[in-house]
């Protein structure tokens, strides 16, 4: 078929059937029937009708594979709809695809069920949507490292629910409330990834000299809490004090072979708490002794600058955008920030996505689950 390979559409109509009809009609007009892949995202007012919405898209557009979910907010047409009803549909002719429906059985070790037995190509990327209450994505990363080393995983956790069983995931016209759904992309499409973490460092990088699992006891031979107090005593600006009070982070260097560290060199993790008596600081990740670490703060200006820098000079036929539900108006104060930057940088290339409760994307060649990030998949026909 001649014409566009990708299309996207957004509707804010409050009636699900009407909204789905609008987006399906627009996508159908742009790319025709039987695209290889479609992604469907709906906000909570449409969440209860996700099965009907998915079935309608399958009937009208007839994609080979459809995945989707309900989310707190959705992205499409250069906009981020953070409040109220919205349906976002994206479709593309990407070539070879294999659907994925995987669940996890708890235990030691966790057992993963459902991975496709026959993948007739070496996958270029995995696009994944997961339920954060039932699916430990980190175990999937470990599993993939043995079977498909270096495979980038892009996507995020569904964000429409506050507890187990509340999220809704779609694979074709089937609905799941646990596990994960996804699609493996084959070699006929080029996939590049960007992960903008939106934090900036304060203080200096220091080596972790004592730690146990996620508890950092010493940085550079001194209690970790004391190191934090040194930064405070050295003088923080009013804005930095405000940002520390709103949330403190610890950046962990990914590649220790570098001589200097800058934006993109750290994996940023939340500081969960600290104990002034023993000097310990708790982080929401395992921290190994010998890791170089630096405190960070979340900063709208830095988040804006970093995403602009990562998007500069990029070319793509389409994009999938997985941004944190802590970004948007909560961080930037105005709507549509990430969606607008992607739209402008890619000259209006079809883009869609959702606000996630944890974003998936590789940093330094390794897959991670992030918070407060914008993880973007850039797709280009090869």
For each residue, the residues with C-beta under 8 A, 3 or more apart:
1: 31 32 93
2:
3: 30 31 32
4: 7 30 31 350
5: 31 92 93 94 317 318 381
6: 31 90 91 92 93 317 318 349 350 379
7: 4 26 27 30 31 90 91 92 350
8: 27 76 77 88 89 90 91 318 350 351 352
9: 22 23 24 25 26 27 76 77 88 89
10: 23 74 76 77 79 81 86 87 88 89 352
11: 18 19 20 22 23 86 87
12: 19 81 84 85 86
13: 18 19 22 85 87
14: 19 45 84 85
15: 18 19
16: 19 20 42 46 49 52 53 85 87
17: 20 21 49 52 56
18: 11 13 15 21 22
19: 11 12 13 14 15 16 22 23 46 85 86 87
20: 11 16 17 23 24 52 53 56 57 87 89
21: 17 18 24 25 56 60
22: 9 11 13 18 19 25 26 87
23: 9 10 11 19 20 26 27 57 76 87 88 89
24: 9 20 21 27 28 56 57 60 61 89
25: 9 21 22 28 29 60
26: 7 9 22 23 29 30 89
27: 7 8 9 23 24 30 31 35 38 61 89 90 91
28: 24 25 31 32 33 60 61
29: 25 26
30: 3 4 7 26 27
31: 1 3 4 5 6 7 27 28 35 91 92 93
32: 1 3 28 35
33: 28 61 62
34: 61 62 63 64
35: 27 31 32 38 61 63 64 91 92 93
36: 63 64 65 92 93 94 95 96 97
37: 63 64 65 66 67 91 92 94 97 183 185
38: 27 35 57 61 63 65 66 67 68 89 90 91 92
39: 66 67 68 89 90 91 127 320 352
40: 50 53 54 57 66 67 68 87 88 89 170
41: 68 69 70 71 74 75 76 87 88 89 352 353 354
42: 16 46 47 49 50 53 68 69 70 71 74 86 87 88
43: 46 47 70 71 72 73 74 81 84 85 86 87 160
44: 47 70 72 160
45: 14 84 85
46: 16 19 42 43 49 50 53 70 85 86 87
47: 42 43 44 50 70 160 168
48:
49: 16 17 42 46 52 53
50: 40 42 46 47 53 54 68 69 70 168 170 175
51: 54 55 170 173 174 175
52: 16 17 20 49 55 56
53: 16 20 40 42 46 49 50 56 57 87
54: 40 50 51 57 58 66 68 170 172 173 175
55: 51 52 58 59 173
56: 17 20 21 24 52 53 59 60
57: 20 23 24 38 40 53 54 60 61 63 66 89
58: 54 55 61 62 63 66 172 173
59: 55 56 62
60: 21 24 25 28 56 57
61: 24 27 28 33 34 35 38 57 58 89 91
62: 33 34 58 59
63: 34 35 36 37 38 57 58 66 91
64: 34 35 36 37 97
65: 36 37 38 97 98 99 171 172 183
66: 37 38 39 40 54 57 58 63 170 171 172 173
67: 37 38 39 40 99 127 129 169 170 171 181 182 183
68: 38 39 40 41 42 50 54 129 169 170
69: 41 42 50 129 158 160 167 168 169 170 181 354
70: 41 42 43 44 46 47 50 158 160 161 167 168
71: 41 42 43 74 158 159 160 354 355 356
72: 43 44 82 159 160 325 354 355 357
73: 43 80 81 82 83 86 159 325 328 354 355
74: 10 41 42 43 71 80 81 86 87 88 352 353 354 355
75: 41 79 80 81 88 321 323 338 339 351 352 353 354 355
76: 8 9 10 23 41 79 81 86 88 89 90 339 351 352 353
77: 8 9 10 88
78: 336 339 340 342 343 348 351
79: 10 75 76 335 336 339 340
80: 73 74 75 323 328 335 336 337 338 339 355
81: 10 12 43 73 74 75 76 84 86 88
82: 72 73 328 329 335 355
83: 73
84: 12 14 43 45 81
85: 12 13 14 16 19 43 45 46
86: 10 11 12 19 42 43 46 73 74 76 81
87: 10 11 13 16 19 20 22 23 40 41 42 43 46 53 74
88: 8 9 10 23 40 41 42 74 75 76 77 81 352 353 354
89: 8 9 10 20 23 24 26 27 38 39 40 41 57 61 76 352
90: 6 7 8 27 38 39 76 318 320 350 351 352
91: 6 7 8 27 31 35 37 38 39 61 63
92: 5 6 7 31 35 36 37 38 189 318 350 379
93: 1 5 6 31 35 36 381
94: 5 36 37 97 185 186 188 189 379 381
95: 36 185 186 187 188 189
96: 36 120 121 185 186 187 188
97: 36 37 64 65 94 183 184 185 186
98: 65 116 119 120 123 183 184 186
99: 65 67 116 171 172 181 182 183
100: 114 115 116 126 128 180 181 182 183 184
101: 114 171 176 179 180 181
102: 112 113 114 115 135 140 179 180 182
103: 112 113 114 134 135 178 179 180
104: 110 111 112 113 134 135 136 139 179
105: 110 111 112 113
106: 110
107: 110 111
108:
109: 139
110: 104 105 106 107 136 139
111: 104 105 107
112: 102 103 104 105 115 139 140 143
113: 102 103 104 105
114: 100 101 102 103 179
115: 100 102 112 143
116: 98 99 100 119 184
117:
118:
119: 98 116 123 184
120: 96 98
121: 96 186 187
122: 148 187
123: 98 119 126 148 151 184 185 186
124: 185 186 187 189 190 191
125: 151 152 153 154 184 185 191 193 377
126: 100 123 144 151 152 153 154 155 182 183 184 185
127: 39 67 154 155 182 183 185 320 377
128: 100 137 140 153 154 155 180 181 182 360
129: 67 68 69 155 156 157 158 169 180 181 182
130: 135 137 155 156 157 158 169 179 180 181 360
131: 134 135 157 158 167 169 176 177 178 179 180
132: 135 157 158 167 357 358
133: 161 163 164 165 166 167 178
134: 103 104 131 164 178 179
135: 102 103 104 130 131 132 140 178 179 180
136: 104 110 139 140
137: 128 130 140 141 153 157 180 358 360 369
138: 141 142 369
139: 104 109 110 112 136 142 143
140: 102 112 128 135 136 137 143 144 153 180
141: 137 138 144 145 153 366 367 368
142: 138 139 145 146
143: 112 115 139 140 146 147
144: 126 140 141 147 148 149 151 153 367
145: 141 142 148 149
146: 142 143 149
147: 143 144
148: 122 123 144 145 151
149: 144 145 146
150: 365
151: 123 125 126 144 148 367
152: 125 126 191 193 361 362 367
153: 125 126 128 137 140 141 144 360 361 362 367
154: 125 126 127 128 191 193 320 322 360 361 362 375 376 377
155: 126 127 128 129 130 182 320 322 356 359 360 375
156: 129 130 159 322 354 356 357 358 359 360 375
157: 129 130 131 132 137 356 357 358 359 369
158: 69 70 71 129 130 131 132 161 167 168 169 354 356 357
159: 71 72 73 156 167 325 354 355 356 357
160: 43 44 47 69 70 71 72 166 167 168
161: 70 133 158 164 165 166 167
162: 166
163: 133 166
164: 133 134 161 178
165: 133 161 177 178
166: 133 160 161 162 163 177
167: 69 70 131 132 133 158 159 160 161 177
168: 47 50 69 70 158 160 175 176 177
169: 67 68 69 129 130 131 158 175 176 177 179 180 181
170: 40 50 51 54 66 67 68 69 173 174 175 176 181
171: 65 66 67 99 101 174 176 181
172: 54 58 65 66 99
173: 51 54 55 58 66 170
174: 51 170 171
175: 50 51 54 168 169 170
176: 101 131 168 169 170 171 179 181
177: 131 165 166 167 168 169
178: 103 131 133 134 135 164 165
179: 101 102 103 104 114 130 131 134 135 169 176
180: 100 101 102 103 128 129 130 131 135 137 140 169
181: 67 69 99 100 101 128 129 130 169 170 171 176
182: 67 99 100 102 126 127 128 129 155
183: 37 65 67 97 98 99 100 126 127
184: 97 98 100 116 119 123 125 126
185: 37 94 95 96 97 123 124 125 126 127 189 191
186: 94 95 96 97 98 121 123 124 189
187: 95 96 121 122 124 382
188: 94 95 96 381 382
189: 92 94 95 124 185 186 379 380 381 382
190: 124 379 380 381 382
191: 124 125 152 154 185 377 378 379
192: 314 316 377 378 380
193: 125 152 154 361 362 375 376 377 378
194: 307 310 311 314 361 374 375 376 378
195: 359 361 362 363 370 373 374 375 376
196: 303 306 307 310 373 374 375 376
197: 264 266 268 306 363 370 372 373
198: 298 299 300 302 303 306 307 327 331 372 373 374
199: 249 251 266 268 296 297 298 299 302 303 372
200: 263 296 297 299 302
201: 205 251 266 294 295 296
202: 231 236 240 244 294 295 296 297
203: 206 227 228 230 231 234 294 295
204: 294
205: 201 253 261 292 293 294
206: 203 219 220 227 292 293 294
207: 219 220 290 291 292 293
208: 211 216 218 219 287 288 289 290 291 292 293
209: 218 219 220 221 289
210: 216 217 218 289
211: 208 215 216 217 218 287 288 289 291
212: 215 217
213: 286 287
214: 272 282 283 284 285 286 287
215: 211 212 280 281 282 283 287
216: 208 210 211 219 224 250 280 281 282 283 287 293
217: 210 211 212 223 224 278 279 280
218: 208 209 210 211 221 222 223 224 279
219: 206 207 208 209 216 222 223 224 227 293
220: 206 207 209 227
221: 209 218
222: 218 219 226 227 279
223: 217 218 219 226 227 278 279 280
224: 216 217 218 219 227 228 274 279 280 281
225: 228 229 274 275 276 279 280 281
226: 222 223 229 230 279
227: 203 206 219 220 222 223 224 230 231
228: 203 224 225 231 232 248 274 281 295
229: 225 226 232 233
230: 203 226 227 233 234
231: 202 203 227 228 234 236 295
232: 228 229 236 244
233: 229 230
234: 203 230 231
235:
236: 202 231 232 240 241 244
237: 240 241
238: 241 242
239: 242 243
240: 202 236 237 243 244 297
241: 236 237 238 244 245
242: 238 239 245 246
243: 239 240 246 247 297 298 299
244: 202 232 236 240 241 247 248 297
245: 241 242
246: 242 243 297 298
247: 243 244 270 271 297 298
248: 228 244 270 271 295 296 297
249: 199 268 269 270 271 295 296 297 298
250: 216 268 269 270 271 281 283 287 293 294 295 296
251: 199 201 266 267 268 269 293 294 295 296
252: 266 267 268 269 285 287 291 292 293
253: 205 256 258 261 265 266 267 291 292 293 294
254: 265 266 267 363 364 366
255: 258 265 364
256: 253 290 291 292
257:
258: 253 255 261 265
259:
260:
261: 205 253 258 265 266 292 294
262: 265
263: 200 306 309
264: 197 306 310 363
265: 253 254 255 258 261 262 364
266: 197 199 201 251 252 253 254 261 294 296
267: 251 252 253 254 285 363 364 368
268: 197 199 249 250 251 252 296 370 371 372 373
269: 249 250 251 252 283 284 285
270: 247 248 249 250 283 284 371
271: 247 248 249 250 274 281 282 283 295
272: 214 282 283 284
273: 281 282
274: 224 225 228 271 280 281 282
275: 225 278 279 280 281
276: 225 279
277:
278: 217 223 275
279: 217 218 222 223 224 225 226 275 276
280: 215 216 217 223 224 225 274 275
281: 215 216 224 225 228 250 271 273 274 275
282: 214 215 216 271 272 273 274
283: 214 215 216 250 269 270 271 272 287
284: 214 269 270 272 371
285: 214 252 267 269
286: 213 214
287: 208 211 213 214 215 216 250 252 283 291 293
288: 208 211 291
289: 208 209 210 211
290: 207 208 256
291: 207 208 211 252 253 256 287 288
292: 205 206 207 208 252 253 256 261
293: 205 206 207 208 216 219 250 251 252 253 287
294: 201 202 203 204 205 206 250 251 253 261 266
295: 201 202 203 228 231 248 249 250 251 271
296: 199 200 201 202 248 249 250 251 266 268
297: 199 200 202 240 243 244 246 247 248 249
298: 198 199 243 246 247 249 303 331 372
299: 198 199 200 243 302 303
300: 198 303 304 331 332 333
301: 304 305
302: 198 199 200 299 305 306
303: 196 198 199 298 299 300 306 307 327 331 332 372 374
304: 300 301 307 308 332 337 341
305: 301 302 308 309
306: 196 197 198 263 264 302 303 309 310
307: 194 196 198 303 304 310 311 338 341 374
308: 304 305 311 312 341 345
309: 263 305 306 312
310: 194 196 264 306 307 314
311: 194 307 308 314 341 342 345 346
312: 308 309 345
313:
314: 192 194 310 311 345 346 378
315: 346 380
316: 192 319 346 349 378 379 380
317: 5 6 349 350 379 380 381
318: 5 6 8 90 92 349 350 351 378 379
319: 316 342 346 349 350 351 353 376 377 378 379
320: 39 90 127 154 155 351 352 353 376 377 379
321: 75 338 339 342 351 352 353 374 376
322: 154 155 156 353 354 356 359 360 361 374 375 376 377
323: 75 80 327 328 338 353 354 355 356 359 373 374 375
324: 327 355 356 358 359 370 371 372 373 374
325: 72 73 159 328 330 355 356 357
326: 330 331 371 372
327: 198 303 323 324 330 331 332 337 338 355 372 374
328: 73 80 82 323 325 331 332 335 337 338 355
329: 82 332 333 334 335
330: 325 326 327
331: 198 298 300 303 326 327 328 337 372
332: 300 303 304 327 328 329 337
333: 300 329
334: 329 337
335: 79 80 82 328 329
336: 78 79 80 339 340
337: 80 304 327 328 331 332 334 340 341
338: 75 80 307 321 323 327 328 341 342 374
339: 75 76 78 79 80 321 336 342 343 351 353
340: 78 79 336 337 343 344
341: 304 307 308 311 337 338 344 345
342: 78 311 319 321 338 339 345 346 351 376
343: 78 339 340 346 348 349 351
344: 340 341 347
345: 308 311 312 314 341 342
346: 311 314 315 316 319 342 343 349 351 378
347: 344
348: 78 343
349: 6 316 317 318 319 343 346
350: 4 6 7 8 90 92 317 318 319
351: 8 75 76 78 90 318 319 320 321 339 342 343 346
352: 8 10 39 41 74 75 76 88 89 90 320 321
353: 41 74 75 76 88 319 320 321 322 323 339
354: 41 69 71 72 73 74 75 88 156 158 159 322 323
355: 71 72 73 74 75 80 82 159 323 324 325 327 328
356: 71 155 156 157 158 159 322 323 324 325 359
357: 72 132 156 157 158 159 325
358: 132 137 156 157 324 369 370 371
359: 155 156 157 195 322 323 324 356 369 370 371 373 374 375
360: 128 130 137 153 154 155 156 322 367 368 369 370 375
361: 152 153 154 193 194 195 322 367 368 370 373 375 376
362: 152 153 154 193 195 365 366 367 368
363: 195 197 254 264 267 366 368 370
364: 254 255 265 267
365: 150 362
366: 141 254 362 363
367: 141 144 151 152 153 360 361 362
368: 141 267 360 361 362 363
369: 137 138 157 358 359 360
370: 195 197 268 324 358 359 360 361 363 373 375
371: 268 270 284 324 326 358 359
372: 197 198 199 268 298 303 324 326 327 331
373: 195 196 197 198 268 323 324 359 361 370
374: 194 195 196 198 303 307 321 322 323 324 327 338 359
375: 154 155 156 193 194 195 196 322 323 359 360 361 370
376: 154 193 194 195 196 319 320 321 322 342 361
377: 125 127 154 191 192 193 319 320 322
378: 191 192 193 194 314 316 318 319 346
379: 6 92 94 189 190 191 316 317 318 319 320
380: 189 190 192 315 316 317
381: 5 93 94 188 189 190 317
382: 187 188 189 190
